[in-house]
Amino acid sequence: MPPGLRKIQFCSWGLLLWLSIGSAGDAPPTPQTKCTNFQNANLLRGTNLKVQFLLFTPLDPSCGQLVQESSDLQNSGFNATLGTKLLIHGFRALGTKPSWIDKFIGTLLRAANANVIAVDWVYGSTGVYFSAVENVVKLGLEISRFLRKLLVLGVPESSIHIIGVSLGAHVGGMVGHFYKGQLGRITGLDPAGPEYTKASLEERLDPGDARFVEAIHTDADNLGIRIPVGHVDYFVNGGQDQPGCPTFIHAGLMEQSGVKIEPLPKEVKVFLLTTARAPYCVHHSLVEFYLQEPRNKDTLISVTFLSSNVTSLVKITIPRQELQGKGVIAHATPQCQINQVKLKFQSSRRVWRKDRTTIVGKFCTAPLPVNDNKEMVCLPEPLTLQASATVSFDLKITCVIV
């Protein structure tokens, strides 16, 4: 099973935040509304490209309206003054509707007041993976022709946000290429790796395909692509196996509107951590250690946070002839609930005799993001650490009520 299918409700990195839920989804659908579901195919009736465009609006997030022609759009609840999000699924080995897509659409509509159009290409994505790859260009052309109908209705190119899952991420890149990079945004969720890792920029998702291109990698060790493909690439938990997920089924969804980065970065890698259970959020803290005197070798210090029998660990390296080392530690509880910190100066591993080396320094920590130095909490100095010995300190941080 391709990556990017099940776990769509995680939040993360100082960048990933849950957005508030609006009230627009309470209104009932009009009696005239006709709902259309995704197609089903099988191994014998796959590979031929039969595309459906299904519109979902805040008025009825569970009802997909078939909008193939301009007249369909005009007679539907499509609002040209809102942003438009185009959702493209990936390879469907068994020819079934993606099991995650209903919750995905509902999450999008709760997070943003927008038109959501799901691209149903189940027929063309079924059977053999390489046959589905052959349909990527054809599908890109189909979607490009459909987008022209939106532009005729007055939809700005910059308001179009394509979200492509797995193989669908490269379909989104193809569409963006046809529009010469002028679409507003493309989000690739676990962009597919097979057939694309060594592909040219014209064949796969890349930073030139939209004004802002991002990718979230959670399966780079299996079917996801391992190389950066956007302006910013997020490698969740290292971009490989995810906590709490089966080996082959993972993803993340985040919605952050109003991205404004000038000038745009190029191929930035962002690494973050999650927990194993919903809502998958963790708190991140900056930890620092300052040596009183520089050393002629690297200094390795392990830092452990303890809270309610839960521990979190990070290792700080202070390069030779330098005084400061930094690290980021992820923990499930707020920093003010951390009641103890353990510091251990790693031994040089002398096997013939005990290492009695000591270091003297200062330890400080602050929750991320750090807005000013007032948020830093430091242990009373000086701290003396002996090689291989663990020292515990009480950590008292006041909880701030917002």
Secondary structure, DSSP 8 states (H G I E B T S, - for coil): --SSSS------TTT-------SGGGS---TT----------TTS-SS---EEEEEETTEEEEEEE--SHHHHHTTT--TTSEEEEEE---BTT----TTHHHHHHHHHHHSSEEEEEEE-TGGGBS-HHHHHHTHHHHHHHHHHHHHHHHHTT--GGGEEEEEETHHHHHHHHHHHHTTT-SSEEEEES-B-TTTTT--TTTS--GGGSSEEEEEES-TTTTB--S--SSEEEEEGGGSS-TTS-TT-------------SS--SSEEEEE---SSTT---EEEEEEEEESS--SS-EEEEEEEEETTEEEEEEEEE-TT--EEEEEEEESS-GGG--EEEEEE-----SSS----EEEEEEEEEESS--SGGG-EE--S-EEEEBT-EEEEE--------
